[in-house]
Amino acid sequence: MKRIVVRYESGASSVALMEDGRLAEFFVEQPAEQERAGNIYKGRVVNVLPGMQAAFVDIGLKKNAFLYIDDLLPVHLDKKPKVKPPITDLVQEGQELLVQMRKEPLGTKGARVTTHFTIPGRWVVLLPDADYVAVSRKIESEQERQRLKNVGTAIRKPGDGLIIRTVAENESQQSLEKDLAMLNDIWSALQRRAAENSAPVLLYHDLGMVPRLVRDLFSDSVEELVIDDRHSAVEISTLLYTMAPELQGRVKVHEGSESVFTHYGIDKQVELAYRRKIWLENGGYLVVDPTEALTVIDVNTGKYTGTVDLEQTVFETNMEAAGEIARLLRLRDMGGMIIVDFIDMGEELHRKLVTDRLEQCVRKDRTKVQVVGWTRLGLVEITRKKVRPNLNDLLTEPCPQCNGTGRVPSRENK
């Protein structure tokens, strides 16, 4: 059973996706920290760096955004030049151009922007000037994939691109066509605003966090959406009226005296998920150590002693760890490189089954994840697309005593 739970508290909004009673995804938005990934700006090129094949673009934020040459060249493979031209042939200082934020500013780095635009709807994603049709890989039926591709080809404007989303499976052409018409209107209005305004200026931003997640997560597989604010529940029902009217009856208002997150055990699950030491159900445990460059996860048997032999005990622990790691990637919104130190296994078949389990479990992730495989040192490499600061940075801060190392000076050295 899937359930979406929404809480409003002190101006902040939080959304939890529950799968069979366990927390699978968690999102927080502070009043002053609205998500900007996906925003489209009219920017001004302030610096072109031929040696890096990149440019810096002023989009109105504190730090200039970074634009790499691959984000300037055509997105369609057939239209890309075989040899990349100098970036100075594509942009010049002072030039105004439309860009979309791909990655939010992270730490000391400015935002990453692109000229490959994506405007998401309920069923489809519009890709202006991309000139191709793609269907979500999570739709497994080849017959349905081909049907949706034919529909996308029929309804798109010549030269534009479309991505058919997973929730569009078995949806009618009329629904997809209506969704696309709305996105085309958004793109046309955006271009008109661009012509009327000088850079830097924000031209388009996606829905706020809660309505965006309702659009992206609330499907027929979700049994109910529970929210603790009646006014917001009415707004969501209104949004669903135009987007998915059959789901309106699944919106529920939490009436209890206790917090909606306390009622569903979400607060406790969030607290446990962000500990350094994560216990597995069988008694094994994980140790999660985020660093500047990557995240390291260590797997241990802990209290689990097994019943057959050491190899089987290790294998069973690693199998359970693989499923929990896939859940933590989504829940903690880990990005970049992840290195997993599974417990050493003697049988090659067991190693393959563990990676198969990991690959199967990460398919639930809406963010792109790649299980690269085993290194020569016996570690498993994973990459996960980094779009925004992870929740750990929003929910925690460095310890003022140890400056974030997690250790303090020993008594002998004081």
C-alpha positions as CSV (number, residue, x, y, z in Angstrom):
1,M,0.0,0.0,0.0
2,K,1.2,3.5,-0.9
3,R,0.2,6.6,1.0
4,I,1.3,10.2,0.7
5,V,1.3,12.3,3.9
6,V,1.6,16.1,3.9
7,R,2.3,18.3,6.9
8,Y,2.4,22.1,7.2
9,E,4.3,23.4,10.2
10,S,5.7,26.9,11.0
11,G,5.5,27.9,7.3
12,A,7.4,24.8,6.1
13,S,5.9,22.0,4.2
14,S,6.9,18.3,4.3
15,V,5.8,15.4,2.2
16,A,6.3,11.7,3.0
17,L,5.7,8.8,0.6
18,M,5.0,5.6,2.5
19,E,5.2,2.1,0.9
20,D,3.7,-0.7,3.0
21,G,4.1,1.4,6.1
22,R,7.8,2.3,5.5
23,L,9.1,5.7,4.6
24,A,10.3,5.6,1.0
25,E,10.8,9.3,0.1
26,F,10.8,12.4,2.1
27,F,10.7,16.1,1.0
28,V,11.0,19.4,2.9
29,E,10.6,22.9,1.7
30,Q,11.3,25.9,3.9
31,P,9.4,29.2,3.1
32,A,12.6,31.0,2.0
33,E,14.2,28.0,0.2
34,Q,11.9,27.1,-2.6
35,E,13.3,24.6,-5.1
36,R,14.8,26.3,-8.2
37,A,15.9,23.3,-10.3
38,G,13.7,23.4,-13.5
39,N,13.4,27.2,-13.4
40,I,13.9,28.9,-16.8
41,Y,15.7,32.3,-16.9
42,K,16.7,34.9,-19.5
43,G,20.4,35.3,-18.6
44,R,23.4,37.3,-19.8
45,V,26.7,35.7,-20.5
46,V,29.3,37.4,-18.3
47,N,32.4,35.3,-19.0
48,V,33.4,32.8,-21.7
49,L,36.2,30.3,-20.8
50,P,37.7,28.7,-24.0
51,G,40.0,26.5,-21.9
52,M,37.1,24.9,-20.1
53,Q,34.6,25.0,-23.0
54,A,32.2,26.7,-20.7
55,A,30.6,30.0,-19.8
56,F,29.3,31.8,-16.8
57,V,25.8,33.3,-17.0
58,D,24.2,35.9,-14.8
59,I,20.6,34.6,-14.0
60,G,20.0,37.0,-11.1
61,L,21.3,34.8,-8.3
62,K,24.2,35.6,-5.9
63,K,26.5,33.3,-8.0
64,N,26.7,33.1,-11.7
65,A,25.5,29.9,-13.3
66,F,27.8,27.5,-15.1
67,L,27.0,26.6,-18.8
68,Y,29.0,23.8,-20.3
69,I,29.3,23.4,-24.1
70,D,27.4,20.1,-24.2
71,D,24.4,22.1,-22.8
72,L,24.7,24.5,-25.8
73,L,25.0,21.9,-28.6
74,P,21.8,20.3,-30.0
75,V,20.3,17.6,-27.8
76,H,19.4,15.3,-30.7
77,L,22.4,13.0,-31.5
78,D,21.9,13.3,-35.3
79,K,22.2,17.1,-35.1
80,K,25.4,17.2,-33.0
81,P,28.6,18.0,-34.8
82,K,31.2,15.2,-34.9
83,V,33.8,17.6,-33.4
84,K,32.8,20.1,-30.8
85,P,33.4,23.7,-32.0
86,P,35.1,26.3,-29.7
87,I,32.6,27.6,-27.3
88,T,33.4,31.1,-28.5
89,D,31.7,30.2,-31.8
90,L,28.4,29.6,-29.8
91,V,28.2,32.4,-27.2
92,Q,29.9,35.7,-26.6
93,E,30.2,37.9,-23.5
94,G,27.1,40.2,-23.1
95,Q,24.9,37.9,-25.1
96,E,21.4,37.2,-23.7
97,L,20.0,33.7,-23.9
98,L,17.4,31.4,-22.3
99,V,18.7,28.8,-19.9
100,Q,17.1,26.3,-17.5
101,M,18.6,25.3,-14.2
102,R,19.7,21.7,-14.2
103,K,21.3,21.6,-10.8
104,E,20.8,23.9,-7.8
105,P,23.7,25.8,-6.3
106,L,25.6,23.4,-4.0
107,G,28.1,24.7,-1.5
108,T,30.6,27.0,-3.1
109,K,29.4,26.1,-6.6
110,G,26.9,28.1,-8.6
111,A,23.9,26.5,-10.5
112,R,24.4,24.4,-13.5
113,V,22.2,25.5,-16.5
114,T,21.4,24.2,-19.9
115,T,19.7,25.3,-23.1
116,H,18.0,21.8,-23.4
117,F,14.6,22.7,-21.9
118,T,12.1,20.4,-20.2
119,I,8.6,21.4,-19.1
120,P,6.9,18.6,-17.2
121,G,3.2,17.9,-17.2
122,R,1.1,15.1,-15.7
123,W,1.5,12.6,-18.6
124,V,4.2,14.0,-20.8
125,V,7.3,16.2,-20.6
126,L,7.7,18.8,-23.4
127,L,11.3,19.2,-24.9
128,P,11.2,22.2,-27.2
129,D,13.3,21.8,-30.3
130,A,14.6,18.3,-29.2
131,D,12.9,16.5,-32.1
132,Y,12.5,13.0,-30.7
133,V,9.9,10.9,-28.7
134,A,11.0,8.8,-25.7
135,V,8.9,6.5,-23.5
136,S,9.7,5.9,-19.8
137,R,11.8,2.7,-19.4
138,K,9.6,1.8,-16.4
139,I,6.8,0.9,-18.8
140,E,7.7,-2.7,-19.5
141,S,5.0,-3.8,-22.1
142,E,6.6,-3.4,-25.5
143,Q,3.2,-3.2,-27.1
144,E,2.2,-0.3,-24.8
145,R,5.6,1.4,-25.3
146,Q,5.1,1.3,-29.0
147,R,1.5,2.7,-28.7
148,L,2.6,5.6,-26.6
149,K,5.5,6.4,-28.9
150,N,3.1,6.5,-31.9
151,V,0.8,8.8,-29.9
152,G,3.7,11.0,-29.0
153,T,4.8,11.2,-32.6
154,A,1.2,12.1,-33.7
155,I,0.5,14.9,-31.2
156,R,3.9,16.7,-31.0
157,K,4.7,19.8,-33.1
158,P,7.4,19.1,-35.8
159,G,10.8,19.7,-34.3
160,D,9.7,19.4,-30.7
161,G,10.5,16.5,-28.4
162,L,8.4,14.5,-25.9
163,I,9.0,12.2,-23.0
164,I,6.0,10.0,-22.2
165,R,5.9,9.5,-18.4
166,T,5.4,6.3,-16.5
167,V,2.0,7.3,-15.2
168,A,0.8,7.7,-18.9
169,E,0.7,3.9,-19.2
170,N,-2.8,2.9,-20.7
171,E,-3.8,6.6,-20.8
172,S,-5.8,7.8,-23.8
173,Q,-4.4,9.9,-26.6
174,Q,-6.9,12.6,-25.7
175,S,-5.5,13.0,-22.2
176,L,-1.9,13.2,-23.5
177,E,-2.9,15.7,-26.2
178,K,-4.7,17.9,-23.6
179,D,-1.6,17.8,-21.3
180,L,0.7,18.7,-24.2
181,A,-1.5,21.6,-25.2
182,M,-1.1,23.1,-21.7
183,L,2.6,22.7,-21.9
184,N,2.8,24.4,-25.4
185,D,0.8,27.3,-23.9
186,I,3.4,27.6,-21.1
187,W,6.3,27.6,-23.6
188,S,4.6,30.2,-25.8
189,A,3.9,32.5,-22.8
190,L,7.5,32.1,-21.6
191,Q,8.8,33.2,-25.0
192,R,6.6,36.2,-25.0
193,R,7.9,37.3,-21.6
194,A,11.5,36.7,-22.8
195,A,10.9,39.1,-25.7
196,E,9.5,41.8,-23.3
197,N,12.1,41.6,-20.5
198,S,15.9,42.2,-20.3
199,A,18.2,39.8,-18.6
200,P,18.5,38.6,-15.9
201,V,14.9,37.6,-15.3
202,L,13.0,34.5,-14.1
203,L,10.6,33.5,-16.9
204,Y,9.2,30.2,-15.6
205,H,9.1,28.1,-12.4
206,D,7.6,24.8,-11.8
207,L,4.8,24.2,-9.4
208,G,5.5,24.5,-5.6
209,M,6.8,21.4,-3.9
210,V,3.5,20.0,-2.7
211,P,1.5,20.4,-5.9
212,R,4.5,19.2,-7.9
213,L,4.8,16.0,-5.9
214,V,1.0,15.5,-6.2
215,R,1.4,15.7,-9.9
216,D,4.5,13.4,-10.0
217,L,3.7,10.9,-7.2
218,F,-0.1,10.7,-6.8
219,S,-1.2,8.0,-9.2
220,D,-3.7,5.1,-9.2
221,S,-1.2,3.1,-7.1
222,V,-1.5,5.5,-4.2
223,E,-4.5,4.6,-2.0
224,E,-4.7,7.9,-0.2
225,L,-3.2,11.4,0.3
226,V,-3.5,12.6,3.9
227,I,-3.0,16.3,4.6
228,D,-3.2,18.2,7.9
229,D,-4.5,21.5,6.4
230,R,-8.1,21.7,5.2
231,H,-7.4,24.8,3.0
232,S,-4.5,23.1,1.2
233,A,-6.6,19.9,0.8
234,V,-9.1,22.0,-1.1
235,E,-6.3,23.4,-3.3
236,I,-5.1,19.9,-4.1
237,S,-8.6,18.7,-4.9
238,T,-8.9,21.6,-7.3
239,L,-5.6,20.8,-8.9
240,L,-6.7,17.1,-9.3
241,Y,-10.0,18.2,-10.9
242,T,-8.1,19.2,-14.0
243,M,-5.3,16.7,-13.7
244,A,-6.8,13.5,-12.4
245,P,-10.4,13.9,-11.2
246,E,-10.7,10.2,-10.4
247,L,-8.2,10.7,-7.5
248,Q,-10.1,13.5,-5.8
249,G,-11.9,11.1,-3.5
250,R,-8.6,9.8,-2.1
251,V,-7.6,13.2,-0.6
252,K,-8.2,13.0,3.2
253,V,-7.8,15.7,5.9
254,H,-6.1,14.5,9.2
255,E,-8.4,15.4,12.0
256,G,-6.6,14.0,15.0
257,S,-5.1,16.0,17.9
258,E,-1.6,14.6,17.4
259,S,0.6,15.6,14.4
260,V,-0.1,13.7,11.2
261,F,3.6,12.6,11.1
262,T,3.4,11.3,14.6
263,H,0.2,9.4,13.8
264,Y,1.8,7.6,10.9
265,G,5.2,7.1,12.7
266,I,7.0,9.3,10.1
267,D,9.0,11.5,12.6
268,K,10.5,8.4,14.2
269,Q,11.4,6.8,10.8
270,V,13.0,10.1,9.6
271,E,15.1,10.2,12.8
272,L,16.3,6.6,12.4
273,A,17.0,7.0,8.6
274,Y,19.5,9.8,9.2
275,R,21.5,8.1,11.9
276,R,25.1,7.1,11.0
277,K,24.3,3.5,12.0
278,I,21.3,2.0,10.4
279,W,20.1,-1.4,11.8
280,L,18.8,-4.1,9.4
281,E,15.8,-6.2,10.4
282,N,18.0,-9.3,10.6
283,G,20.4,-7.7,13.1
284,G,23.0,-6.6,10.7
285,Y,23.7,-2.9,10.2
286,L,25.0,-0.2,7.8
287,V,27.3,2.7,8.6
288,V,26.7,5.7,6.3
289,D,29.5,8.3,6.0
290,P,28.9,11.2,3.7
291,T,32.1,13.0,2.5
292,E,32.7,16.0,0.3
293,A,33.5,13.8,-2.7
294,L,31.3,10.7,-2.2
295,T,29.2,8.7,0.3
296,V,30.6,5.5,1.8
297,I,28.3,2.8,3.1
298,D,29.8,-0.1,5.1
299,V,27.8,-3.4,5.6
300,N,28.3,-5.4,8.8
301,T,26.7,-8.7,10.1
302,G,26.3,-7.1,13.6
303,K,24.0,-9.3,15.8
304,Y,23.1,-11.7,12.9
305,T,24.8,-15.1,13.3
306,G,22.8,-17.1,10.7
307,T,21.9,-20.7,10.8
308,V,23.9,-22.5,8.1
309,D,27.5,-21.3,7.6
310,L,29.5,-18.1,7.4
311,E,29.1,-17.7,3.6
312,Q,25.3,-18.0,3.8
313,T,25.2,-15.6,6.8
314,V,27.2,-13.0,4.9
315,F,25.1,-13.5,1.7
316,E,21.8,-13.0,3.5
317,T,23.1,-9.9,5.3
318,N,24.3,-8.4,2.0
319,M,21.0,-9.2,0.3
320,E,19.0,-7.4,3.0
321,A,21.5,-4.5,3.0
322,A,21.1,-4.1,-0.8
323,G,17.4,-3.5,-0.4
324,E,17.9,-1.1,2.5
325,I,20.6,0.8,0.6
326,A,18.3,1.3,-2.4
327,R,15.7,2.7,0.0
328,L,18.2,5.1,1.7
329,L,19.3,6.5,-1.7
330,R,15.8,7.7,-2.3
331,L,14.9,8.6,1.3
332,R,18.1,10.6,2.0
333,D,18.3,11.9,-1.6
334,M,21.9,10.9,-1.9
335,G,23.6,12.2,-5.0
336,G,26.9,11.8,-6.8
337,M,29.1,8.8,-6.1
338,I,28.2,6.1,-3.6
339,I,30.7,3.4,-2.6
340,V,29.3,0.3,-0.8
341,D,31.6,-2.0,1.1
342,F,29.6,-5.2,1.2
343,I,30.9,-8.1,3.4
344,D,33.3,-10.2,1.4
345,M,31.7,-13.2,-0.2
346,G,33.5,-16.3,-1.5
347,E,31.0,-17.3,-4.2
348,E,30.7,-15.4,-7.5
349,L,27.1,-16.3,-7.8
350,H,26.4,-14.6,-4.5
351,R,28.1,-11.4,-5.7
352,K,25.9,-11.4,-8.8
353,L,22.7,-12.0,-6.8
354,V,23.6,-9.0,-4.5
355,T,24.1,-6.6,-7.5
356,D,20.9,-8.0,-9.2
357,R,19.0,-7.3,-6.0
358,L,20.5,-3.8,-5.8
359,E,19.6,-3.1,-9.5
360,Q,16.1,-4.4,-9.0
361,C,15.4,-2.2,-5.9
362,V,16.8,1.0,-7.4
363,R,14.3,0.8,-10.3
364,K,11.7,2.4,-7.9
365,D,13.9,5.5,-7.8
366,R,12.6,8.4,-9.9
367,T,16.1,9.9,-10.0
368,K,18.6,8.3,-12.4
369,V,20.7,5.6,-10.6
370,Q,23.4,3.5,-12.1
371,V,24.9,0.5,-10.4
372,V,28.3,0.5,-12.0
373,G,29.4,-2.8,-10.4
374,W,32.3,-4.3,-8.4
375,T,35.7,-2.8,-8.3
376,R,39.0,-4.7,-8.1
377,L,39.0,-3.9,-4.4
378,G,35.6,-5.7,-3.9
379,L,33.6,-2.5,-3.5
380,V,30.3,-1.7,-5.4
381,E,30.2,1.6,-7.2
382,I,26.9,3.5,-7.6
383,T,26.1,6.9,-9.1
384,R,22.9,8.8,-8.5
385,K,22.1,12.1,-10.3
386,K,22.6,15.1,-8.0
387,V,20.0,17.9,-8.7
388,R,19.5,19.6,-5.3
389,P,21.1,19.8,-1.9
390,N,20.3,16.5,-0.1
391,L,18.0,16.4,2.9
392,N,20.8,15.8,5.3
393,D,22.0,19.4,4.6
394,L,18.5,20.8,5.3
395,L,17.7,18.7,8.4
396,T,21.1,18.9,10.1
397,E,24.1,21.2,10.7
398,P,27.7,20.7,11.6
399,C,28.5,20.2,15.3
400,P,30.0,23.4,16.7
401,Q,32.2,21.4,19.0
402,C,33.9,19.1,16.5
403,N,33.2,21.3,13.3
404,G,31.4,18.4,11.7
405,T,34.0,15.7,12.0
406,G,31.9,13.7,14.5
407,R,34.9,13.5,16.9
408,V,36.1,15.8,19.7
409,P,39.6,16.1,21.2
410,S,40.6,13.3,23.6
411,R,41.0,14.2,27.3
412,E,44.8,13.7,27.0
413,N,45.0,16.4,24.3
414,K,42.8,19.0,26.0
